[in-house]
Amino acid sequence: MSSIAAHVSAGLTMYLCCNAQQRGSSRWAAVPFVALAVGPDLDYFAVWFFDYAADPRFSHSLLLAVGAALFVKLTLARSVTANLKLRWLLAAGMSHPLLDLLVGAHPVPLFWPLDGGVSIPAGVLPSAGSLAFDNFYLWRNLLIELGVLGPVFALLIAVSGRRSFRELACWTLLILPIWAVSLTTSIALER
């Protein structure tokens, strides 16, 4: 499972990509994007409070991500001042199951109800691990995860902001070493 920080960052990235050209939009307009990116983990409340665990966790399916993005688009399109482009809402919704897939620890039911789960043989992102504040591995893995995702998210925002090729090349050369070290460290982690 990917961390809450990664999911929130993915949602904020999609908001910033969608509204890169718009100035002065409300910060509240980021809420739908973050909600779509974090939403699939709301099923943990059912586990914690009602001892109910869905198997497979259909909340992590692409079908639910598409449905949630369409619902947000149809219900909020007229009431939010920022852009709510469907492609960025879909990207925010699909980011959650795809980030969890990149951890490689457990199968993710991407194609539910057609398939039980998809997994990759080697994880690209570290697992969040045990959610205890005194857990050293939680903080180490969070730092590695943000080192892998941060440069990718920054580049997405820069590209969507229609930066010049020269600016993009400078940004890429600057963040490439951070990304490469974080990625190789993440892949080398024991699973």
C-alpha positions in Angstrom: 0.0 0.0 0.0 1.2 3.4 -0.9 1.3 6.2 1.8 -1.4 8.8 2.4 1.2 11.5 1.6 1.7 10.0 -1.9 -2.1 9.8 -2.6 -2.6 13.4 -1.4 0.4 14.6 -3.5 -1.1 12.8 -6.5 -4.4 14.6 -6.1 -2.8 18.0 -5.6 -0.6 17.3 -8.7 -3.7 16.6 -10.8 -5.3 19.8 -9.5 -2.3 21.8 -10.3 -1.9 20.3 -13.8 -5.6 21.0 -14.5 -5.4 24.6 -13.3 -1.8 25.4 -14.3 -3.0 28.3 -16.6 -5.7 29.6 -14.2 -4.7 32.3 -11.7 -6.5 33.0 -8.4 -8.6 29.9 -8.2 -9.8 28.8 -4.8 -7.8 26.4 -2.8 -11.0 24.5 -2.1 -11.1 23.5 -5.7 -8.3 21.1 -4.9 -10.6 19.1 -2.6 -12.3 17.0 -5.3 -9.0 16.0 -6.8 -7.5 15.0 -3.4 -10.8 13.2 -2.5 -10.6 11.2 -5.7 -7.0 10.3 -5.0 -7.5 9.3 -1.4 -11.0 8.0 -1.6 -10.3 4.3 -2.2 -8.8 3.9 1.2 -12.0 5.1 2.9 -12.9 1.4 3.1 -10.5 1.2 6.0 -13.2 2.8 8.1 -15.3 -0.3 7.5 -12.4 -2.5 8.6 -11.6 -0.4 11.7 -15.2 0.3 13.0 -17.2 -2.6 11.7 -14.6 -5.4 11.3 -15.6 -5.7 7.7 -13.0 -6.4 5.0 -14.1 -6.6 1.4 -12.1 -9.1 -0.6 -11.1 -8.0 -3.1 -11.0 -4.4 -2.2 -13.2 -3.2 -5.1 -12.7 0.4 -4.0 -9.3 0.1 -5.7 -10.8 -0.8 -9.1 -10.6 1.4 -12.2 -14.3 1.0 -12.6 -14.9 2.8 -9.3 -12.3 5.4 -10.1 -14.0 6.3 -13.4 -17.5 6.3 -11.7 -16.3 8.6 -8.9 -14.6 11.0 -11.4 -17.7 11.2 -13.5 -19.8 11.7 -10.4 -17.6 14.6 -9.3 -17.6 16.1 -12.8 -21.4 16.0 -13.1 -22.1 17.2 -9.6 -19.5 20.0 -9.1 -18.9 21.3 -12.6 -21.1 24.3 -12.2 -20.4 25.1 -8.5 -16.6 25.2 -8.5 -14.6 28.2 -9.9 -11.6 26.2 -11.0 -11.3 23.9 -14.0 -12.6 20.4 -13.4 -11.4 18.8 -16.6 -12.5 15.2 -16.8 -9.1 13.9 -17.9 -7.5 15.3 -14.7 -10.3 14.0 -12.5 -9.8 10.6 -14.0 -6.1 10.8 -13.5 -6.7 11.7 -9.8 -9.1 8.8 -9.3 -6.9 6.3 -11.1 -3.8 7.4 -9.3 -4.7 5.6 -6.1 -4.9 2.0 -7.5 -2.0 2.6 -9.8 0.3 3.9 -6.9 -0.8 0.9 -4.8 0.1 -1.4 -7.8 3.5 0.1 -8.0 4.3 -1.0 -4.5 4.1 -4.6 -5.7 3.3 -6.0 -2.2 -0.3 -7.2 -2.9 -2.5 -7.7 -5.9 -4.8 -4.7 -6.8 -8.3 -5.5 -8.2 -7.8 -3.0 -11.1 -10.3 -4.8 -13.4 -12.9 -5.7 -10.7 -15.4 -7.4 -11.2 -13.7 -9.1 -14.2 -10.5 -10.1 -12.4 -9.4 -10.8 -8.8 -6.3 -8.7 -8.9 -3.2 -7.5 -10.8 0.3 -7.5 -9.4 3.7 -6.6 -10.6 6.7 -8.9 -9.8 9.0 -6.1 -8.4 7.8 -3.1 -6.5 8.9 0.3 -7.7 7.6 2.2 -4.6 8.2 1.2 -1.0 5.3 0.0 1.2 4.0 2.4 3.9 4.5 -0.4 6.4 3.2 -0.3 9.9 1.5 3.0 10.7 3.2 3.7 14.0 4.9 7.1 14.6 7.9 5.3 16.2 8.4 3.0 13.2 11.7 4.0 11.6 10.9 2.1 8.4 7.7 4.1 7.9 9.6 7.4 7.8 12.4 6.0 5.7 10.0 4.5 3.2 8.0 7.8 3.1 11.1 9.7 2.3 12.1 7.3 -0.5 8.5 7.3 -1.9 8.4 11.1 -2.0 11.9 11.0 -3.6 10.5 8.8 -6.4 7.2 10.5 -6.9 8.1 14.1 -6.1 10.2 14.7 -9.2 7.7 12.9 -11.4 4.8 15.1 -10.0 7.0 18.3 -10.4 7.7 17.4 -14.0 4.0 16.8 -14.7 3.1 20.2 -13.3 5.9 21.9 -15.2 4.8 20.3 -18.5 1.2 21.2 -18.0 2.2 24.8 -17.2 3.5 25.0 -20.8 7.1 25.8 -19.7 9.7 26.3 -22.4 11.8 23.4 -23.5 14.8 25.0 -21.9 13.1 25.3 -18.5 11.9 21.7 -18.7 15.4 20.5 -19.6 16.9 22.4 -16.6 14.2 21.1 -14.3 14.8 17.5 -15.5 18.5 17.7 -15.1 18.1 19.1 -11.6 15.7 16.5 -10.4 16.9 13.5 -12.3 19.7 12.5 -9.8 17.2 12.7 -6.8 14.7 10.6 -8.7 17.4 8.0 -9.8 18.8 7.6 -6.3 15.4 7.3 -4.8 14.2 4.8 -7.4 17.2 2.5 -7.1 17.0 2.6 -3.3 13.3 1.8 -3.5 13.7 -1.1 -5.9 16.6 -2.5 -3.8 14.4 -2.7 -0.7 13.5 -6.1 0.6 9.9 -7.0 0.1 
